[in-house]
Amino acid sequence: MDPKIRQELLESALKARTQEVTEYQVNIDNYRLAIERIGNDETMQEFKAILENLLQSSIVECRKAQLMLDVVAEQVNPPGQ
């Protein structure tokens, strides 16, 4: 594989993974704030449960995306260089 092309692909992946992690974090923050705002409002408990599930799955997916971001970042900027 051409090292220049590989580096370009890695840099593109780094940008995409950074955006992915940021999008997950924005969603996580929004879900947490919405859940807090709903509180004990009886008419919104079903929606709150949906948000809680979305929050949990987003946290897991964000962790996965962060792991991949870290792996790509390490390849773009290897330790010791």
N, C-alpha and C positions, 0 to 999 in steps of 0.2 A: 504494500500500500504506500502511496505517495505520502511522505511525512507532512507536507504542506496541506494536502487535502484533509488528512487525518486531523491536523490541528484546527483547520477551519470548521470541520464537523464537530469537534469537541467544543469549540468556542460557541458555535450555534446551539449545541445541546445545553451548554452552561447557561446561556441566556434563556432558553426555553424552560429549563428546570427552575431557574431563579423566579421566573414569572409564575410557574406552577405553584411553587411553595408560597409565594406572596398571595396568590389567589386563594389558596386553601386557608391561609392565615386570616385574610379578610373575611372569608365565610365563617371561620371559627369565631372571630370577634363579633360578627353580626349575630350569629346564633346565640352566643352567650348573652349579649345585650338584650336580644328579643326575649329569651327565656326569663331573664331577670325582670324585664318590663311586664311580662305576662303575670308573673308572681302566682297568686292564688285565684286569679279571675276564673271563676267556674266555667264561663262560656268559652274559654280559650284553652282548656286543659288538653283537649285532643290535639290541637295544633302545637301546644307546648311539647307533648310527647313526640310528635313528629320532629320538631326541632331538636329535641334531646338526642334522638336517633341520628339525625343528620350531623349533629355536633360530634358524637362519638365516632361515626364513620369518617368524618372529615379529619379528625385528630389522627386516626390511624393512617389514612391516606397521605396526610401531610408528613407524617413520620417516614413513610415509604419514599415520598418524593424528596424529602430532605436527605435521606440516605443516598439516593441516586445523585442528587446535586453534589453531595460531598465527594462521591466517587468520581464524577466528571471533573469537578474542580481540582481534585488531586492529579488528574491526568493532564489538565490544562497547565497547572503550575505544580509540577512534581516537587516533593520535599527536597531541599538541598540545592535547588536551582535558583 
